Amino acid sequence: MIITPGGRDTELRARLLAWDILGVYADADRPADDAEYDDLIRPIMTWLGEGADADEVSARLVRFLRADYGLTVSDEKAEVEFARTLVEWWRAAAG
């Protein structure tokens, strides 16, 4: 896991686990660790740090999910609501 000042990586990890796009934490047969989405932390933090808006974060996230997770998400705005929460959280944390 990436360690960042202010614990943003920890907060982002918690948000990714709550979002749980793959549904791996939904039942008792969940992974022993909470690292399933750690590969998303660095790219998302980079996008947010670059000032990407919710539409752009959603589009990049969908492309990542297609390429790295093999998901068949057809609409790049499919995750715009989740992306919006990330952008709002990032901006609020920045002050």
Secondary structure, DSSP 8 states (H G I E B T S, - for coil): ----GGGHHHHHHHHHHHH-TT-TTSSSS--SSS-TTGGGHHHHHHHHHTT--HHHHHHHHHHHIIIII------TTTTHHHHHHHHHHHHHHH-
